[in-house]
Amino acid sequence: MNPGVTLTKCLEGLLMLSLLVSVGCAAPSKYQSTTVGLHCNISWDKTNDPKVTGYQISVIDQSKQAKKTVRFIPAHTVKISCKDAGADHEGLWDVTVQSCYDKSTCGPPTEAARMHITAK
């Protein structure tokens, strides 16, 4: 699949979740994971809705399905390190982002972006 087409499809949604690596940006895909280094970042597009007070970031460790870390991030922030989000070791992770009006009222999550964190 052409990376330009994948990126264009991602831009159509309210939030675009992207995994930043030192060589550029990779659009999320439900069919494959993006390989990133230990010092990766998770970023998303800021919403234009003035009622949004923050974003809920969820990371799920695929090696331990029960390990799901959820962070509430203030609305002025649109990037967090993988480690600060909870993806703190090598392995396969799923990431979702939700825009929230408060800590208990959030919109639907983005489609999960899968990333493979490696030390290489």
Secondary structure as GFF3:
##gff-version 3
##sequence-region A 1 120
A	DSSP	alpha_helix	3	11	.	.	.	ID=ss1
A	DSSP	beta_strand	17	21	.	.	.	ID=ss2
A	DSSP	beta_strand	24	26	.	.	.	ID=ss3
A	DSSP	beta_strand	34	36	.	.	.	ID=ss4
A	DSSP	beta_strand	41	44	.	.	.	ID=ss5
A	DSSP	beta_strand	54	61	.	.	.	ID=ss6
A	DSSP	beta_strand	68	74	.	.	.	ID=ss7
A	DSSP	beta_strand	79	81	.	.	.	ID=ss8
A	DSSP	alpha_helix	82	85	.	.	.	ID=ss9
A	DSSP	beta_strand	91	102	.	.	.	ID=ss10
A	DSSP	beta_strand	105	106	.	.	.	ID=ss11
A	DSSP	beta_strand	113	117	.	.	.	ID=ss12
###
